């Protein structure tokens, strides 16, 4: 269940930091009873960005498939091996 805190609680920075590090999802901050912003730990942020990047890659791949931009898996893997072996 998401955590929701009023904006006035942000003055307790140490407590908010601990709360962010305990939470596995963002914490919602309200102002005058309405959603205003979201806070999260750096670890949660990085994990979220990594997941978002993966979803973008899947979306790009699906568009490439729709457009017929496909390669044989053996050819693609061979290209990847060549690329990374030369490093």
N, C-alpha and C positions, 0 to 999 in steps of 0.2 A: 504494500500500500504506500503510495507516495507521501512524503513528508511535506507539510505546508507550514510555513512560519511567517509571522508578520515582519515587515521591513524594520520595525523598531528593534527587533531581536538581533539585528546585524551588528549592533554595538558590542555584543559579547563575542568578540572575534575568536578567542580560544575555544569557546564552547561550540561555535558554529564550525570551526575547522575540524574539531573532533567529530561532530555530527556528520560532516561531509565524508570523512575518512571511514566512518562506520557504515555509511549508506552505500548500497550498490547501485543506486539510481540517483538522478538529480533531485535536489531539494527546491521546492517551489516557494518563492517569496511573494507575499501579497502586499499591496499598498491600498489602503482604504477599502479593504475587502475584495479587491480584484487582483488577478495575476499580474505581476510586474516583471519578474525576472526569475532566472533559474541559476542555482549554484551547484557545483560538484567538485570533487577532488580531482587532482590532475590525473591520477590513475584512471578514474571513471571517464574523464574527458578523452584521454588517449585511446581507451578501449572503444569508446563510442565512435571516435573518428576513424579508427581502424575498421570497425564494422561498416560504417558508412562508405568508406572507400571500397570495401568488398562488394557492397550492393551496387555501387556505381559501375564497377568492373563487370558485374553480372549483367547489368542493364546494357552496357556497351556491347557485350558479347551477344546478347539476344538481338540487338539491332543489326549486328554484323551477320548473324545467321539469317535474319529476315531478308537482308540485302544480298545474300548468296556469297558473302565474303568469308568462305570457310577454307580450311586447309586439312589435308590428311594429317592425322595425329602423329604418324611416324615422321613425316616431314617437319612438322612444327617442333617436335621434341628434338630432332636432329639439329634444327636451327638454334634451339635454346642451348643445346650442349656445346655447339661450336661457339656461340656467343660467350658462354661462361667459361669455357676452357681457355679461351684466348686472353683472359684477364690475369 
